[in-house]
Amino acid sequence: MTKKELADVIHTKIGLSKRESAEIVEFFFEMAKEKLSNGEGIKIPRFGTFRVQRRKSRKGRNPATGDTIQIEERKAVTFKPSRFLRDAINNEPVDE
């Protein structure tokens, strides 16, 4: 699903204008990017949690040449789905 498709769903389901719907979607992603850039996590109840994890530097291998390379330390965003999302994906009944 793209941002445009998400905005179209908001427009259809809630009845906001397409412009307002697109602004809401863009605002959400800007806020998420800002919070994650600051090292804060984002918890969306009944959906999951996004957080920033630090990845240590390590040795890797270039698959094209087979050369050993050093992969630098970096930050990565991880997502942990909630129990409700996992159950919905696996078509299991959710106990509330």
C-alpha positions, 0 to 999 in steps of 0.5 A: 500500500502506498501513501496515495492509496492510504490517503484514498482509503482515509478519503473514502472511509472518513469523508475528508477531502483528498488533500486533507487525507494526504496531509494527514498521511504525510504528517504521520510519516513526518512525525514518525521520522522525527521521533525515530531520528531522535531515538524515540520509539513509536508504539501503536496499540494493537498494531506494534512497536517501532524502535531504533537499534544500534547495529555493531560494525562487523565483517561481511562479504561482497556477494559479487566479488567474494571480497571481505568488507567491513560493515560500519556501525549503524542505526536500524529501525526494527518493528515488533508486531503486537500479539493482536497483529500476529494473531490476525495475520495467522488467522487465530482468534484474538482473546481480549 
